[in-house]
Amino acid sequence: MKGEDIQLVRLLETRVRQLILRNKELMQQNAQLWQQVTEDDTRMQALKEENGKLQAQYADLKTARMLQLSDNDTRDAKQRMAKLVRDIDKCIAILKAER
């Protein structure tokens, strides 16, 4: 082999070694990224479950709030009806007294 051929072979060997090293680095990086994806998927699933629980709690609170308002509204309506009945009774009493 000529000196130029030997140089080309050495250059090729160097480049192949560089490619092998780069391949190893990329494989390690790929493994780390897949691990991160797996961790993120696990975290995302946990957050979805927590979100579902919180939405259920929110729906329960909304229902409880509506029931509370309904109870207050019912009480207020009963008080208004009682006042109207008293007013009607007063009017009847006045009408009877005028006769």
C-alpha positions as CSV (number, residue, x, y, z in Angstrom):
1,M,0.0,0.0,0.0
2,K,1.1,3.5,-0.7
3,G,1.4,6.1,1.9
4,E,-1.7,7.8,0.6
5,D,-3.8,4.6,0.8
6,I,-2.6,4.1,4.4
7,Q,-3.7,7.6,5.3
8,L,-7.1,7.0,3.7
9,V,-7.6,3.8,5.7
10,R,-6.6,5.5,8.9
11,L,-9.0,8.3,8.2
12,L,-11.7,5.8,7.5
13,E,-11.0,4.0,10.7
14,T,-11.1,7.3,12.6
15,R,-14.4,8.2,11.1
16,V,-15.9,4.7,11.8
17,R,-14.8,5.0,15.4
18,Q,-16.3,8.5,15.6
19,L,-19.6,7.1,14.2
20,I,-19.5,4.2,16.7
21,L,-19.0,6.7,19.6
22,R,-21.7,9.0,18.3
23,N,-24.1,6.0,17.9
24,K,-23.4,5.0,21.5
25,E,-24.1,8.5,22.7
26,L,-27.3,8.7,20.7
27,M,-28.5,5.3,22.0
28,Q,-27.9,6.5,25.6
29,Q,-29.7,9.7,24.9
30,N,-32.6,7.7,23.3
31,A,-32.8,5.5,26.3
32,Q,-32.9,8.5,28.6
33,L,-35.6,10.1,26.5
34,W,-37.7,6.9,26.6
35,Q,-37.3,6.8,30.3
36,Q,-38.5,10.4,30.6
37,V,-41.4,9.6,28.3
38,T,-42.4,6.7,30.6
39,E,-42.1,8.9,33.7
40,D,-44.2,11.6,32.0
41,D,-46.8,9.1,31.0
42,T,-47.0,7.9,34.6
43,R,-47.3,11.4,35.9
44,M,-49.9,12.3,33.3
45,Q,-52.0,9.3,34.2
46,A,-51.8,10.3,37.9
47,L,-52.8,13.9,37.0
48,K,-55.7,12.6,34.9
49,E,-56.9,10.5,37.9
50,E,-56.6,13.5,40.2
51,N,-58.4,15.7,37.7
52,G,-61.3,13.2,37.6
53,K,-61.5,13.2,41.4
54,L,-61.5,16.9,41.5
55,Q,-64.2,17.2,38.9
56,A,-66.3,14.8,40.9
57,Q,-65.8,16.8,44.0
58,Y,-66.6,20.0,42.1
59,A,-69.9,18.4,40.9
60,D,-70.7,17.4,44.4
61,L,-70.1,20.9,45.7
62,K,-72.2,22.4,43.0
63,T,-75.0,20.0,43.8
64,A,-74.7,20.8,47.6
65,R,-74.7,24.5,46.8
66,M,-77.8,24.2,44.7
67,L,-79.5,22.2,47.4
68,Q,-78.5,24.8,50.0
69,L,-79.9,27.6,47.8
70,S,-83.1,25.6,47.3
71,D,-83.5,25.2,51.1
72,N,-83.1,28.9,51.6
73,D,-85.4,29.7,48.7
74,T,-88.0,27.3,50.1
75,R,-87.7,28.9,53.6
76,D,-88.0,32.4,52.0
77,A,-91.0,31.4,50.0
78,K,-92.8,29.9,53.1
79,Q,-92.2,33.1,54.9
80,R,-93.6,35.2,52.1
81,M,-96.6,33.0,51.8
82,A,-97.2,33.2,55.6
83,K,-97.0,37.0,55.4
84,L,-99.4,37.0,52.5
85,V,-101.9,34.9,54.4
86,R,-101.6,37.2,57.4
87,D,-102.2,40.2,55.1
88,I,-105.2,38.5,53.6
89,D,-106.5,37.7,57.1
90,K,-106.1,41.3,58.1
91,C,-108.0,42.4,54.9
92,I,-110.8,39.9,55.7
93,A,-111.0,41.2,59.3
94,I,-111.2,44.8,58.0
95,L,-114.0,43.9,55.5
96,K,-115.9,42.1,58.2
97,A,-115.6,45.0,60.6
98,E,-116.9,47.4,57.9
99,R,-120.1,45.4,57.5
